[in-house]
Amino acid sequence: MKKNIQNILLIITILILCTFIVLFSINYLNTDKTIIKSCKELEKAPKFLALMYETTPESGEYQVST
């Protein structure tokens, strides 16, 4: 009897974890990734990696490297 209860609790725990994983992945994949600078939307993030450098130390302003 005790083994049956442990098995049921294990199955419920696994189902809850799977539900959270699926919901998190759906939410993560559907987020709109935009680049925001000074509270203005500049453009949607491209599907590739860009190297950015800071214009002056500790300024918080970045430019795309060529």
Rosetta blueprint (number, residue, H / E / L):
1 M L
2 K H
3 K H
4 N H
5 I H
6 Q H
7 N H
8 I H
9 L H
10 L H
11 I H
12 I H
13 T H
14 I H
15 L H
16 I H
17 L H
18 C H
19 T H
20 F H
21 I H
22 V H
23 L H
24 F H
25 S H
26 I H
27 N H
28 Y H
29 L H
30 N L
31 T L
32 D L
33 K L
34 T E
35 I E
36 I E
37 K E
38 S L
39 C L
40 K E
41 E E
42 L E
43 E E
44 K E
45 A L
46 P L
47 K L
48 F L
49 L L
50 A L
51 L L
52 M E
53 Y E
54 E E
55 T L
56 T L
57 P L
58 E L
59 S L
60 G L
61 E L
62 Y E
63 Q E
64 V E
65 S L
66 T L
